[in-house]
Amino acid sequence: MAMLKIKKGDTVKVIAGKDKDKEGKVIAVDYKNGRVTVEGVNMLTKHTKPSMTNQNGGIVHQEGSIDISNVMYLHKGKATRVGIKMDGDKKVRFAKSTGEVID
C-alpha cells in the first residue's frame, strides 16, 4: 500500500458520508486497511455487559473508523491536499494549496 498522508494528531475535515463537513482530530490510523478514527465522527452505539472493570455495563457511545479517502487535512482552517517532497535527505509533508511544510 502507498504511504498514507494523514497521521495521528492531524486535524482533518470529513468530505464525504453522513458526517460531511465535520472537523476533528485523528485519534488512530489503521495503515493496513486505510482507515482513520476521528473524534466526534461516525459515532457508534455499543452495548456492554457488566464486567469487573465496568460494573454496570450499559450503552457506550464511541467513534467508528471511516475510510481515509473521506477526509482532508486542514491547514490554517482550510482543507488541502497533502504532498510529499524531499527536504535535503528527509521526506516532509507539505500543503499543496500553499506549498508550506507541515512537519
Buried (B, 14 or more C-beta within 10 A) or exposed (E): EEEBBBBEEBEBBBEEEEBEEBBBBBBEBEEEEBBBBBEEBBEEEEEEEEEEEEEEEEEEEEBEBBEBEBBBBBBEEEBBEBEEEEEEEEEEBBBEBEEEEBE
